[in-house]
Amino acid sequence: MVNNVNTAPAAPKKPELLAPAGGLEQLRQALRFGADAVYLAAERFGLRARASNFELAELAQAAALAHQHQAKVYVTCNALMSNQDIKDLPAYLEAFAAAKVDALIASDMAVFRLARTYAPQLALHVSTQASCSNAQAALSWQELGAKRIVCAREMSLADIAAMRSELPSELELEVFVHGAMCMAISGRCLISSFLNTRSANEGNCSQPCRWEYLLDEQEGLEQNPEQHLALEEKTRRGEFFALEEDAQGSYLMSSKDLCMLPHLGELAATGVNSLKIEGRNKKAMYVATVVNAYRQVLDGAPASEFISELDTVSHRPYSTGFFFGPAQQAHDAKGYTQTHDLVAEVLSQHPGGRTEVICRNRFYEGELLEVLSPQQKVRSFEVKDLRYEGTAEDIASSTCASRAMETYSFVTELDLKSLDLLRAKRKDSSKKN
């Protein structure tokens, strides 16, 4: 007799939601809105030199806070390493281990080699900077001690699924699902170094692929007397970059941002273990908004209910990156757009509904504000009975909250909690950020 056993394949395990934490404020909001893990950096080696980042002495506090929320902490150490860097690295590795972070994200083999000596208890994750895009390369990294591969951003959904099928289950895969894309292979770009000596590979990219360029006709170049098209960067007049074209066209540099919110089920079906949001240079409202949207959809909410939320924060036009074909450029997009501004963060609420907030941007008596709060739909209310609660003596009116980082209060019938974020619709949604 054959038992009637249900042999249908098990549903894919829900991937980890991994959020950026460029500073303590972003860390708190990432955890509050449901990130399963965060990635951050110390003062050096983290490829986001302009983020707030964390001092070595602060890492233990950051790790403890995350662990209180049952979340993990991964430290980025994925810069290209010079000989001097290698001399300084052991002290950092020991500090990472002492802080009890959970993993190290690295791309330089020297980091892997030294980590096994100075921080052997840390899991090792291979950064996307390593451009790992096939199973044999992944297995080679595993032999060096890697527990997780952050897939090259140039891989398609089919590529990732195929690589997953060839790897042991204990070797995890992580993919980027949201945020800025780079026009270079997995971020390894030299344009910033060439134009103004700020190295992207050392975390100090000036994003020249986002600058404004003029298209000029140039004649009489020594190599070729024919007429050419050339690019001229707006603030570097007289410096021309010849524009060449192959069978596929000309390569204009600015990439569209990545957004995979409507495709989380397809990503989970590939067997990936972690979904990563880009944005360690972003502010707290960005982190809260994006993490909230991805958390809600991962937990079963329709993507259609949250896709518009991703327009409220600073972004370039969205695309699906390389997941379903070649990535798209945003050569006709000028700067970033967002529909809303963060105007305040809730400090406390008293009986009767009087709510104290810390002002971040200007808002007014009678203005309609929206509330971003974990595990709730966005709510709105009208600002009533606005008061200034600070100590300045030159406040002429309470009809406008205009002093950033000062305390104001108002009355609302909504139940607001500490750390809730309040936002207002922008007058000009195309304003650059």
Backbone hydrogen bonds, N-H to C=O, Kabsch-Sander energy under -0.5 kcal/mol:
donor,donor_aa,acceptor,acceptor_aa,energy
3,N,1,M,-0.6
5,V,3,N,-1.6
7,T,5,V,-0.8
16,E,273,N,-2.9
18,L,16,E,-0.6
18,L,275,L,-3.0
19,A,17,L,-0.5
19,A,37,A,-2.5
21,A,39,Y,-2.0
27,L,23,G,-2.2
28,R,24,L,-2.4
29,Q,25,E,-1.9
30,A,26,Q,-2.6
31,L,27,L,-2.3
32,R,28,R,-2.4
33,F,29,Q,-2.2
34,G,31,L,-1.3
35,A,30,A,-2.4
36,D,17,L,-2.0
37,A,17,L,-1.6
38,V,72,K,-2.3
39,Y,19,A,-2.1
40,L,74,Y,-2.3
42,A,44,R,-0.5
49,A,203,G,-3.3
50,R,203,G,-0.5
51,A,48,R,-1.5
53,N,22,G,-3.5
54,F,41,A,-2.0
58,E,55,E,-1.8
59,L,55,E,-0.8
59,L,56,L,-0.9
62,A,58,E,-2.2
63,A,59,L,-2.9
64,A,60,A,-2.5
65,L,61,Q,-2.3
66,A,62,A,-2.2
67,H,63,A,-2.6
68,Q,64,A,-1.8
69,H,65,L,-0.9
69,H,66,A,-0.9
70,Q,67,H,-1.6
71,A,66,A,-2.6
72,K,36,D,-1.7
74,Y,38,V,-2.6
75,V,103,A,-2.5
76,T,40,L,-3.1
77,C,105,I,-3.4
79,A,45,F,-1.3
80,L,201,N,-1.8
86,I,82,S,-2.1
87,K,83,N,-1.4
88,D,84,Q,-1.5
89,L,85,D,-1.7
91,A,88,D,-0.5
92,Y,88,D,-0.9
92,Y,89,L,-0.5
93,L,89,L,-2.5
94,E,90,P,-2.4
95,A,91,A,-1.7
96,F,92,Y,-2.6
97,A,93,L,-2.2
98,A,94,E,-2.4
99,A,95,A,-1.9
100,K,97,A,-1.2
101,V,96,F,-1.5
102,D,73,V,-2.4
103,A,73,V,-1.4
104,L,123,A,-2.7
105,I,75,V,-3.0
106,A,104,L,-0.6
106,A,125,H,-2.8
111,V,108,D,-1.1
112,F,108,D,-1.3
113,R,109,M,-2.4
114,L,110,A,-2.7
115,A,111,V,-2.6
116,R,112,F,-1.3
117,T,114,L,-1.1
118,Y,114,L,-2.9
119,A,115,A,-2.4
122,L,119,A,-1.8
123,A,102,D,-1.8
124,L,145,G,-0.5
125,H,104,L,-3.4
125,H,123,A,-0.5
126,V,148,R,-2.9
127,S,106,A,-3.1
127,S,125,H,-0.6
130,A,127,S,-1.9
131,S,128,T,-2.1
133,S,131,S,-0.6
138,A,134,N,-2.0
139,L,135,A,-2.7
140,S,136,Q,-1.9
141,W,137,A,-2.2
142,Q,138,A,-2.2
143,E,139,L,-1.9
144,L,140,S,-1.0
144,L,141,W,-0.5
145,G,142,Q,-1.6
146,A,141,W,-2.3
147,K,124,L,-3.2
148,R,124,L,-1.5
149,I,172,E,-2.7
150,V,126,V,-2.6
151,C,149,I,-0.9
151,C,174,E,-2.6
152,A,132,C,-2.2
155,M,152,A,-1.6
157,L,323,F,-2.6
160,I,156,S,-2.3
161,A,157,L,-2.3
162,A,158,A,-2.4
163,M,159,D,-2.4
164,R,160,I,-2.7
165,S,161,A,-1.8
166,E,162,A,-0.7
166,E,163,M,-1.0
167,L,164,R,-1.3
171,L,168,P,-1.7
172,E,147,K,-2.7
172,E,170,E,-0.8
174,E,149,I,-2.6
175,V,274,S,-2.3
177,V,276,K,-3.1
178,H,276,K,-1.1
179,G,258,L,-2.3
186,S,184,A,-0.5
187,G,184,A,-1.3
188,R,185,I,-2.5
189,C,187,G,-1.6
194,F,190,L,-2.4
195,L,191,I,-2.6
196,N,192,S,-2.3
197,T,193,S,-1.5
198,R,192,S,-1.3
199,S,197,T,-0.6
202,E,199,S,-0.9
203,G,200,A,-1.5
204,N,199,S,-2.6
210,R,207,Q,-2.0
211,W,208,P,-1.1
214,L,232,E,-3.3
216,D,214,L,-0.6
216,D,230,A,-3.0
218,Q,216,D,-0.5
218,Q,228,H,-2.8
220,G,225,P,-0.9
221,L,224,N,-0.6
224,N,221,L,-0.8
228,H,218,Q,-2.9
230,A,216,D,-2.6
231,L,241,F,-3.3
232,E,214,L,-2.2
233,E,239,E,-0.5
234,K,212,E,-2.5
236,R,233,E,-2.0
239,E,236,R,-1.9
240,F,238,G,-0.7
241,F,231,L,-2.6
242,A,240,F,-0.5
243,L,229,L,-3.1
244,E,242,A,-0.7
246,D,249,G,-1.5
249,G,246,D,-1.2
252,L,250,S,-1.0
256,K,328,Q,-2.1
257,D,317,P,-2.1
258,L,179,G,-3.6
259,C,319,S,-2.5
260,M,177,V,-1.7
263,H,260,M,-1.9
264,L,261,L,-0.9
267,L,263,H,-2.0
268,A,264,L,-2.6
269,A,265,G,-1.9
270,T,266,E,-0.7
270,T,267,L,-1.0
271,G,268,A,-1.6
272,V,267,L,-1.0
273,N,173,L,-2.4
274,S,173,L,-1.4
275,L,16,E,-3.1
276,K,175,V,-3.1
276,K,274,S,-0.5
277,I,18,L,-2.4
278,E,178,H,-3.4
278,E,276,K,-0.5
282,K,279,G,-1.4
287,V,283,K,-1.9
288,A,284,A,-3.0
289,T,285,M,-2.7
290,V,286,Y,-2.6
291,V,287,V,-2.5
292,N,288,A,-2.2
293,A,289,T,-2.1
294,Y,290,V,-2.4
295,R,291,V,-2.8
296,Q,292,N,-2.5
297,V,293,A,-2.1
298,L,294,Y,-2.6
299,D,295,R,-1.8
300,G,297,V,-1.5
301,A,296,Q,-2.6
305,E,302,P,-1.5
306,F,303,A,-1.6
307,I,303,A,-1.8
309,E,306,F,-0.9
310,L,306,F,-0.7
310,L,307,I,-0.9
311,D,308,S,-1.4
312,T,309,E,-1.3
315,H,337,T,-1.9
319,S,257,D,-1.8
322,F,153,R,-0.5
323,F,320,T,-1.8
325,G,322,F,-0.8
330,A,254,S,-4.1
333,A,330,A,-1.9
334,K,332,D,-0.5
335,G,333,A,-0.8
337,T,315,H,-2.9
338,Q,429,S,-2.0
339,T,311,D,-1.5
340,H,312,T,-1.4
341,D,424,A,-2.6
343,V,422,L,-3.0
344,A,422,L,-1.6
345,E,358,I,-1.8
346,V,420,D,-2.8
347,L,356,E,-3.0
348,S,356,E,-1.5
350,H,354,R,-3.2
353,G,350,H,-1.9
355,T,410,F,-3.4
356,E,348,S,-2.4
357,V,408,Y,-3.0
358,I,345,E,-2.7
359,C,357,V,-0.6
359,C,406,E,-2.9
360,R,343,V,-2.9
361,N,343,V,-1.4
363,F,401,A,-1.6
365,E,399,T,-2.6
366,G,383,V,-2.5
367,E,364,Y,-1.8
369,L,367,E,-0.6
369,L,381,F,-2.7
370,E,423,R,-2.9
371,V,379,R,-3.2
372,L,370,E,-0.5
372,L,421,L,-3.1
373,S,371,V,-0.7
376,Q,373,S,-1.3
379,R,371,V,-1.1
381,F,369,L,-2.1
383,V,367,E,-2.4
384,K,411,V,-0.7
387,R,409,S,-2.9
389,E,387,R,-0.5
389,E,407,T,-2.7
390,G,407,T,-0.6
396,A,394,D,-0.8
401,A,363,F,-3.3
402,S,400,C,-0.9
404,A,402,S,-0.8
405,M,359,C,-4.0
406,E,403,R,-1.7
408,Y,357,V,-2.2
409,S,387,R,-2.5
410,F,355,T,-1.5
411,V,384,K,-2.6
412,T,353,G,-1.5
416,L,414,L,-0.9
419,L,346,V,-2.7
420,D,417,K,-2.1
421,L,372,L,-1.9
422,L,344,A,-2.9
423,R,370,E,-2.3
424,A,341,D,-2.2
426,R,339,T,-3.4
431,K,428,D,-1.4
